[in-house]
Amino acid sequence: MTPADRLALRAVSFAGWWTPTLAVLAVVEAAAELALPAVLGRAVDAVVGSAPQSSSGRWIALVAALVLVLIGTRAASDFGSGVAGARSVASLRHALIRHLFALDPRTAARRPVGDLVGRLVGQVADAGQAAPTVVLAGSVLLPPLGSLVALTLIDPWLGLTFVVGLLLLALLLRRFVSEASDAVAGYQRAQGDLAGRLVEALAGARTIAAAGTAEREVDRVLAPLPQLHRHGVRTWRVLAGASARGALLNPLLQLAVVAVGGWSLAAGRLTPGELLAALQYAAIGAGLGAAIAAVNTAVRVRAGCARAAEILDEPARRYGARDLPPGSGRLDLCGVQVRGDDGRPLLDRVDLRVPGGTLLAVVGPSGAGKSLLAAVAGRLRDPDAGEVRLDGVPLRQLTPAALGRAVGYGFERPVLVGETVGAAVGCGADPVPLTRGAQVHDVVRLLPERYRTPLAGLALSGGERQRLGLARALRAERLLILDDATSSLDTVTEHKVVGALTGPDDRRTRVVVSHRVGTAARADLVAWVEGGRVRAVAPHEVLWADPAYRAVFRS
C-alpha cells in the first residue's frame, strides 16, 4: 500500500460514522433507482391492459414512493458528503500542521512556504473528500450491474447486448484514469511551484521595489504558468474526450437495446411495459456521467493524498523522556559536525565547554558558522555527528517540555506568534517581568489594550519587535541564546538590555552571537569561530592581543 493510499484510509476514518451512513444511503438510492423502471413498466402494462389483473393505482403509488425515496436519499447524501468532507479536511489539516511543527526546521525549510500552503489549503481539501469518494466509487457500479441483471431477467438477448456496452465502458474508464492521473498530478506540482515563488517574492517585496527589479521578478514568479496551463488544458482535454466518447457510446448502446427489444416485442417475448423498463435500464447502466465524475474525483483525491503524504512521510524530530537534573546550565558541545546539503562541512569537529552561568560571546567573520553553532547549542538543529549536552544530559534525550523550559532563543528578526502581545511574549507565563527585562514594558503600556492588544495589524518598529522577541526568550531557565538579538536597538536601549543580560544577577548560561566589540568585552569568555571550527576560547582581553582577532571586528 502506497503512502497516498494509507492517507486516504486515514481521511476515511476521520469522517467517522458518516462513512457507513453514506454507504447505506448509496445502497438505498441504487436500489430505488433500479426498482423504479420495473415498477414503472408494471404501471404502464396495467394502464394499457397488458396486465389486466394488476391495479394501476397501486403501481402508480409505488412509483411516487420510489421517487420520494430517491429525492430524500440524494438530499441526505449531499448533506452527509459535505459534513464528512469537512470533518476529514479539518482533521487532515490538523495532522499536517502538527507534523510540520514536529519536523526538524532544516527539513521543513527545504520546501518553499508557498508550496506548503498550497498543499495545506488545496491538496488537503481534495484529500479530505476521500470518504464520499470511496462510497461513490463503491456504489457507482451498482446501477450498471443491477441494470445488467434486470435486462437479463427481462430478456437474455438484452443482457448480452448490454454486456458488450459495459466492456467498451470499462476500456474507456481505464484510459481516462491513466491520462487524468498524470495531468492532475502535474497541475498540482506546478501550482505548488507557483505558490512558492509568489510567497518568496512577497517576503522580499521591499528589496524588489528598492532594486527596481519588479518586472524581472514577475517573470520569475510566473515562469511555471506555461506548465500549469499545459497540465490544465490536458486535464480538460482528457475529461472532454471521455465525455465525448461517452456521449457516442451511450446512444449507440440504447439504440442496440431498442433494436433487440423491438425484435423481442414483435416476437411476443416482451410487453410494452417491459420494453420501457429495458430502455430505462439501458439508460441507467450506460450513463457515463456518474462514472466519469466518480473517477475524476477519485483521481483528484488520490493526487491530493499523495502531495500531503509527502510531508507526513518526512520523519518527525525525535525527543527523549528525560528531564534535566538540578544544575547551573553547563553546556557541552562534543565533536559536533554539521554538513550542508552538498556534503560540505559547515561545523567541523567542534568541541566547546561552557561552565554554568557563563556569558559566552560567539564572534567571527561572516559565514564562519556562528549562527549555526548557536542553533545547534539549543537544538534548533541537530548535528550530523557529535553530541550537545546541557548539565550532562544530551539534548536529544530531553522531553519537548523540558527543552522548552530550559532553553530560550532571541533572534535578529523574531516572528511573534500568538493572538495578543501578552500571549506572544509570555506563552502562558506572566509577560510583565519579561518585558521589563527586555526594556519594552513601557512600549506595551502605550498600546490600546496593553498586553491584550491583538497582534494582527499591530504596527511595530524593528527594534520594538526585536525587544518583544527578546522578552519571549527570557523565559529560559538555564540557557539563553541570542543571535544578533539586539542589532535593531538604539544605543541607549541596547546598553540597558545588554547590561541586564550580562550583569551578575543573571545566573543562566548565556550564548550571545555578536559582531560588536563591546559585547565581547563584557563576556566571561569569547568563542572565536572561523571556517566552521572554534579557533580559540578565552577572555576578550587575552584574544585582543592577536591581530587576526582584532580584524574580525574591523571587518
N, C-alpha and C positions, 0 to 999 in steps of 0.2 A: 504493500500500500504506500502510495506516494505521500509526501508531506501535505500536498494540496488536498488529497482525499481525507487524510486524518483531520485536517482543519475543517473540512466540510462536515464531517461527522460531529465535531465539537459544536459547530454552528447549529446543526440539527438538534443536538441535546440542549443547547441554550434556549430553544423555543419552548421547551418544557412540554406540558400536556397539550399544547396547541398542535403539535405534530400528529399524534394519534387522532385528535379531533378532526383535523383537516383530512386525514386518511379516510375516516368514517364518512365525512361529508362527500368526499370524492366518489366513494363506492356507491353511496345512496344516489348521488347525481347521475352516475353512469347507469345504474340500474333503472332509474326513472327514464333516462334518455333512451335506453334500449327497449323498455317496455312500451313506450309511447307509440311507436309505429305499429306494433302488433295490435294494441288496443284500438288505435285509430282505424286500422284495417277492419277489425271486427265491427266497429261502429258503422263504417261505410257499407259493409256487407249487410248489416242489419237494416240500414236505411233503404238500400236499393233492392232488398228482398232476396239477396243471395243466401242469407241465413235467416229464414223466416222465424225459426224458433227462438231467436235472440231478441232481447229487448234493446232497442236503440237508445232509449233514455238512460239505461244503466251504463252502457258503454260510453255514452257522451259524458255522463257524470264522472266516470273513471278517467276519461281524457282530461277533464278540467282539474281533477285532483292531481294527476301527474304533472300537469303544467304548473300548478301551485307548488308542488314539491320541488320542481326544477328552479322556480324563482326563489324559493326560500333557501335551498342549498347553495345556489350561486351567490346570493347575497351574504349568507353566513361564511362561505368560503372566501369571498373578497375581504370581509372584515377580519377573519381569522388569519389570512395571509399577511395582511398589514400588521396585525399585532405580533405575529410570530416573527416576521422580518424585523420589526422594530426591536423586539427583545434580543434577537440574535445579534443585530448590529451593535446595540449598546454593550452587550457582553463581550463581543469581539474587540470593540474599540477599547474597552476597559482592560482586557487581557493584553492587547498590543501596547497600550501606553505603559502599563505596569512593566512589561518586558523591556520596552525601550529604556526606561529609567533603571532597570536592573542590569543593563549591558555595561560593559567597560566603556567609558567615554570615548576611547580611541576607536572601538568597534562602531559605536553609533555615529561618530564623526566621518566614517568612510562613505556614508550616503548623504547626499545633499538634503538639506532640511525640506526643500520643496518636494522632493521625491517621497520623503517620509510622510509629509502632509497629504500628498496625493494618494498614497496607499491607505492612510488612516481614514480619509474622507471618502474617496471614490471607490477604491478596490474593496475596502471592508463593507461598504454599502452593498456592493454586488455579492460579496461572500455571505452577507447576512440573509440573503434570500434562499439559502440552502434548504431550509425546512419546507417552504412552499414548493420549491423546485423539485425536491425529492418526491414529494407527494404527487406533484403534477407528472413527473416522469414515470412514476409507478402506475398512475391511473390513465395516462394518455393512450395506453394500448388496450384498455378495456373496451372502448367503443368499436375499434376495428375488429377485435377478436369476437366481441359479442355480436357484431353485425355478420361476421362470417358464420358463426354458429346459427344465427337466425335465418340467414339466407339458405344455408344448407338444409335446415329443417323445412323451410318453405318449398325448396326445390334443389336437389343436389347439383343440378346444372348451374344454377345461380351461384352456389357456393364455389364451384370450380372456376367459374368466370371471375369471381371476386378474388380468389387466391392469386391469380395472375397479376391483378392490380396491386395486391399487397406486396408481392415480390418486387415490382417496379418501385413502389413507395419505399421499401427498405433500402434499395440501392441509392435512391435519391437522397435519403436522410443520411446515409453513411458518408456520401461525398460531401454533403453540407457540413457535417460535424468536423471533418478533417480540414476543410478550407476555412470555415468560420473560426476554429480554434486558433489557427496561426494568425489570422487577421486581427482578432480581438487582443491576443497577447501582444502583438507588435504595436497596436494602438495604445495599450496601457503603458508599455515601456516608453514610447515616445512622449506620452502625456506626462509621465514622471520626470523625464529629462527636461521637458519644457518648464515644468513647475520648479525644478531645482535651479535652473538658470535664472528664472524670474526672482526667486527669493534671494539668491546671491546678489542680483543687481539691485534689488530694493534695499538690501542691507548696506550696500555701498553707494547709495544714491547721491550723497553729498560729494563723495570723491569723484563720481562720474560727472556731476554738474561742474565741479571746480576744474576738472581736466578738460571739459568740453568734448567728451567722447560719447555723448548720448546716442548719436546716430550709429556709431560702431557697436555700442552695447545693445541697441535694439536689434541689430542684425545678428549679434551673438545669441541673444535670448530667443529669437525667433528662428534660429537655424534648424531646430527639429520640426518646424511646420511642414516642410515638404514630405518628410517621413510620416508625420501624423496624418497629413492629407492622403498619402498613398494608402496607408492602412485603413483609414476611414472609408475611402472610396471602395477599397477591396471588400470591406465588410458589407457595405450596402450592395455591392455588385453580387456578392455571393448570396445574400438574402434575396435580392431581386431575381436572381437566376433560379433559386429554389422555388420561389413563389410562382415564377413564370412556368416552370416545368410542372409544378403542382396544378396550376390553372389549366394546363393542357391535359394532364393525366386525369383529373377529376371528371370533367365532362365525358372523356372517352370511356372511362370505366362505367359511368352512369348510362351512357348510350349502349354499352355492351350488355348491361343488366336489363335495360329496356328491351333490347332485341331478343335476348333469351327469355325474358319474362313474357313478352308478347307472343313468342312462339309457344310457350307453355300455356298461356291463357287460351290461345286458339286451339290447343290440343286438349283443353279441358282440365289441365292439371292444376290451374290456379283460378282463384276467384278475383274479381276486381279489387276487393279489399286487400287480398294477399299481394297483388301486383303493386298496389300503392305502398304497402308496407315494405316490399322489396326495394322499391325506388328510394324510400326514405333510409333504409338500412345502407343502401349503396352510397347515399349522400353522407351519412354519418361516418361510415367506415373510410371513405375516400377523402374526407375533408382534411386537407393538409395544414389548414391554418393553425389548429391547436398543436399539431405535432411539430411544425416548424417553430412556433412560438416557444414550445417547451424545450426544444433542442437549443434554440438561440439563448434562452435564459440559462440553461444548464451550462452552456459554453462560457457565458459571462461569469456565472457563479464560480466555475472551476478556475477560470483565469484570475478572478479576484482572490480566491483562496490561495492560488499559487503565489501571487505577489505578497499577500500577507504572511504566508508561511515562510517566505524567505527571511523575513525579520524574526519571526518566532523561532526559527531554527538556529539563529545565532546563539551561541552559548552564553548564558547569563553569568555575571560575575559571582563567584562563589565566596561565601563567608563561612566563618567557623562558628563555634558555640561558646567561645571563651569570653570572659570579662577581664578587665585589667585588674591586677592586684594593686595594693597600695604602692605608690611610687611618686617620684618627683618629675616624671616626664622625660626620662633618659631616652635619647633617640640614637639608634644604631643602624647604619647602612653597611651591609656586609657583602662585598663582592658584587655590587649592583651593576647589572648590564641592561641597557635598553637599545634595541635596534630599530631602525626605521623600516618602512615597508619595503625598501630596496635592500635591506640587509645591512646597511651601513651602521656602524656603532654610533649611537648618539650619547650614551653614557657608557664609559668603558672601565669596568672593574673598580667602581667607586667604593672606597672604604672610608666611612665617616662616623665618628663617635662624638655625640653632643651630650655633655652632662646635663642632668635635670636642672631646670631653672636658668639655663644659659641663654643669653641673647646671641644668636649666630647671624652674622651678616654674610650673605652669599653674593659675591661680586665676580665680575669677569666681563670680557668683551661680548658684544652682541653675537648670538649664535653659539656661545660656549656651552650651553646646556643648563643654565641657571634655573629657568622656569621648569624645565623637565625634572631637574633634581628636586625642586620644591613639590612638583606633582607626585613624584614617587614617594617623597617623605611622608605624605599624609594619605597615600593610596588613592589619589585621583587617577593614578596609572600604575599598573602592576609591572614590575621589572620582568624582563625575559629570563634573567638569571640573577641569582643572589637573593637576598632577603632584607626586609626592613622590619626592625623591632622597636616597640615602644614599651619601656620598662620591662624589657626582656621577653615580651610576647610578640610573635610575628603578627603583623597587621592582618595577614590572610586568615588568621585563626580567630579574630575578633568578630563578635556579632555586629550587625549594622548599627544597632542602638549604641553599643559600647564605642564603636569607632566614631559615630556622630557626636557623642558626648565629649570624647577626648580631644578631637581634632577640629580646628576651625580654620577656614581659608578666607583671606581677603585678597581681592583681585584689582587690577588696574581698571577694568571696565566690568563691574559687577552687574549681574542680572537680578533684579528684585522680584521675588516670587511670593505671591500672596494676594489676598483681596484688599488688605489695608496696609498702611505703613507699619503699624504695630505688629501685624502678622508677619510681614516680610522681615522684620528685624528680630522679633522675639521667637518666632516659630513655636509658640506655646509658652514661652517664658516671659517674665516682666521685661519689656523693652527699655524702660527708663534708665536703669543703670548702664545698659549697653550703649545707649545714645549719648549719655553723659561722657562715657569713656572715649567715644569717637568724636566728641565735640560737635554733635549735631542735634542735641536736645533742644537748643534754642530755636533751631530752624523748624523742628516739628511743632513746637508750641505755636508758631505763627501760621500753621496750616489751618484751613477752615474747620476741620474736625479733629485736629491734633492727631493722635495715634489712630483714630478711627477713620482718617481720611482715605478714601479709596485710591488705590494706585493707578487705576485706569484713568488716563487723561491728565495725570498729575505732571506738571512741568517742573523738572528738577535740573539744576546745573550739573555739569560733570563732577564737580567737587562735592556737591550735596549727595549725589547718587553714590559716589565713592565712599563717603563717610557713612552712609546708611549700610552699605555692604560691609564696611569695616566693623560697624556696630554688630551686625549679624555674626561676624567671625568671632567676636569677643565672647560668645557663649562657650567657647572651647575651655575645657577644664585643665588639659595638660599640655597641649601642643598647639601653638598659634603660628600659622604660616601666612606670610604676607608677601605677595608677588607684585611689587611696584604699587602697593595699595594706597600710597599717599602721593602719587605722581601728579594728581589733578588739584591738590590742595594749595592754597596760598601759603606764603612763607610763615605767617604767624600761626595759622591753624595747624600747619604741618609740625611746627615746633612744639605746640601743645600736645598733639596726638603722639608724636614720637617720644616726647618727654614722658608721657604717661605709660607708653609701652616699654620704654627702656628703663624705667625707674626701678628702684629696689623693691617696691611694693608688689610688683608683678612676679609671682613665683613660677609662672609657667615657662616651659621651654618655648623660645620664640625664634623662628627662622624667617629672616627678612631678606628678600631679594631686592637689591637696590643698586642704583648707579651713582649714588651720592656719597661723597667722602665723609660728610657729617654723620650719616647713619653708620658707616663702617667704624668711625672713630668712637661712637657711643657703644658699640658692641663689645661683648666679652671676648668673642672670637670671630675671626673672619675666615670663611672658606673661599679660597681663590680658585675659581673654576676656569679651565681653559681646555678647549678641544675635547670636551666630554669627560675630562678627568679632573680630579681635585689636585691642583698643583701644590697647594700648601694650606695648612690650617694653623693660624697663630693670631695673636692680638694685632690690631691695626698698626700700632706703633712699631712692632717688630717687622712687619711686612713692608712698612713705608720705606725702609732703607733700600729696598730693591727697586731700581728704576723701572723695570718692567711692570711692577705692581702700580707704581705711580702713573704709568702710561695708561692703565685701564681707566682711570678717572678722567684723564685728559681726552681720551677718545670718546 
